[in-house]
Amino acid sequence: MAGARDLDVPSLVAETREGSPRAVARLISLVEDAHPALRAVMAALAPDSGRAHVVGLTGAPGVGKSTTTNALVAAYRARGERVGVLAVDPSSPFSGGALLGDRVRMSEHAADPGVFIRSMASRGHLGGLSWATPQALRVLDAAGCDVVLLETVGVGQSEVEVAGTADTTVVLVAPGMGDGIQAAKAGILEVADVLVVNKADREGAARTSRDLRHVVEMADRPDGRWRPPVVRTVATSGEGAADLLEAVEAHRRHLGQAGLRERRLRRAAHEVEALALEALRSRVGDVGGRDRLGALAAEVVDGRTDSWSAADRLVDAVRG
Amino acid sequence: MAGARDLDVPSLVAETREGSPRAVARLISLVEDAHPALRAVMAALAPDSGRAHVVGLTGAPGVGKSTTTNALVAAYRARGERVGVLAVDPSSPFSGGALLGDRVRMSEHAADPGVFIRSMASRGHLGGLSWATPQALRVLDAAGCDVVLLETVGVGQSEVEVAGTADTTVVLVAPGMGDGIQAAKAGILEVADVLVVNKADREGAARTSRDLRHVVEMADRPDGRWRPPVVRTVATSGEGAADLLEAVEAHRRHLGQAGLRERRLRRAAHEVEALALEALRSRVGDVGGRDRLGALAAEVVDGRTDSWSAADRLVDAVRG
């Protein structure tokens, strides 16, 4: 077993390809920690990816993403498919800690060797999610998953972007969580390939479905031909999970090879750009470091310079 | 009246200083559009800022931010203070359009010359908010506002960050919008200087207040001395608005000059860093442009390279 100092990258990569849950867990931890060995890991995994279909599940807190993911895992397992679950938990901007309690509910699949379940915290600033998520997906892909369910709390543009880089994006709402306009405001409907009204046994479910269908009909979508279906589920009982799986598969067929490639190019472009910006940002921190930025901020606060001129000086320092 | 081609920056700045609503509106539009004249505007306004107390109001969609802002405007107006309202609306990642319908509710103050109300869309990607918001605040500050209410939909880390750069941050929740844990998950409680349970006439308000107090007591706060008070409001009737104003003022007194300066340094540092990264990002687009990123993404998708190596090549191009 490799320690932090003498990571045996080739062995970990080989074990991941053989589907070792321990190796998968280890590699995803490296992604989460932005470990220096990650470059070597990703270089080794580069040729492996592109098999798994990535299904993003997103929605506001409380809509039942974990239980829906759980129900969908069961549905895919019933078809004999190998399933990965990657739950991206937003962490507090200050504490850096993630609240992973929800994952306990996934425990019914924890002992199933055909299911990989990993949580990942979105530590640090926003850009982290953009590059870490595709890299964690690549690990699960290399481990032989047929499908990876990517669960994010879809409350901000960043989380929406993460979910939107999936091959198929499922947006969940629940009755009484706010009407269609509120959902539209959050910008999550436009990334939806499949819409789910979960807790469909609750009052107001029919109205919420109707509202969503209305919003879908009104919306201008980049891909004009696909109209996101609205599926009703009661994830706690598994009701509607088969319909949801069928809706995901229908979207996958609709995408075809060309559509899938287009999405994956977009995901890779996001990833590369985020890594490049991250490198540039850390360079902003290097040259004279935080001190320089702090000094420039003081000049702005004191009215001795404006923020644009201050930014120019920071950029010059990075390029020099 | 200056057209887009022959903007008379000195006149617009002078009129803004005299409190012309037209000039304020014009300058904030320049901020929103990232207009080339913005550099000159901010250079001219650099010495003006730092008078207005900036109060961030944030919370999930549906908690009643607009009505609370409205009630708070009335409370400040009753004290004879000049009030600015800056509502930052998240826009869809695809359409670029903002849904500003809520602002209609602010119309009772629309004719009051002591109140400036502006909405700003968070166009384009996330970084935009980080630099545009402080610049719009600077405009309202220069126009002579004693207090500026910065209203954002606090659903993602980016919006939370925007609200968190205020001098005093008010986080709103409503009964039945999810329990304390859900709010903690969204990371918004940790930026709160004042907590508001709005719609306090609804069932569950007492429980929500109790939950919030509990979370506040549990939380590790960077500033250990200040414990955010929990204020109950019914914004639609104005009930509790005076208590909210008093809580904001108490926090302001607690901050003092040193605390205020610390917050403003942080805000300016965010702004300068965001502008610098924006400049670097646009340079990523310049050198060979989107085509280069697209080609690198294709190499990643095809497994011919890994994302870290691709990012290195992008960074080298930017620095070259």
Interface residues (C-beta under 8 A of the other chain):
Chain A: L38 R39 M42 A43 L45 A46 P47 D48 S49 G50 A60 P61 G62 D89 P90 S91 S92 P93 F94 S95 L99 G101 S122 H125 L126 W131 P134 Q135 V153 V155 G156 Q157 S158 E159 V160 E161 G164 G178 I181 Q182 A184 K185 A186 G187 E190 V191 D220 P222 R261 R264 L265 R266 A268 A269 E271 V272 E273 L275 A276 L277 E278 A279 L280 R281 V284 L293 G294 L296 A297 A298 V300 V301 G303 R304 T305 D306 S307 W308 S309 A310 A311 D312 L314 V315 V318 R319
Chain B: L38 R39 M42 A43 L45 A46 P47 D48 S49 G50 A60 P61 G62 D89 P90 S91 S92 P93 F94 S95 L99 G101 S122 H125 L126 W131 P134 Q135 V153 V155 G156 Q157 S158 E159 V160 E161 G164 G178 I181 Q182 A184 K185 A186 G187 E190 V191 D220 P222 R261 R264 L265 R266 A268 A269 E271 V272 E273 L275 A276 L277 E278 A279 L280 R281 V284 L293 G294 L296 A297 A298 V300 V301 G303 R304 T305 D306 S307 W308 S309 A310 A311 D312 L314 V315 V318 R319
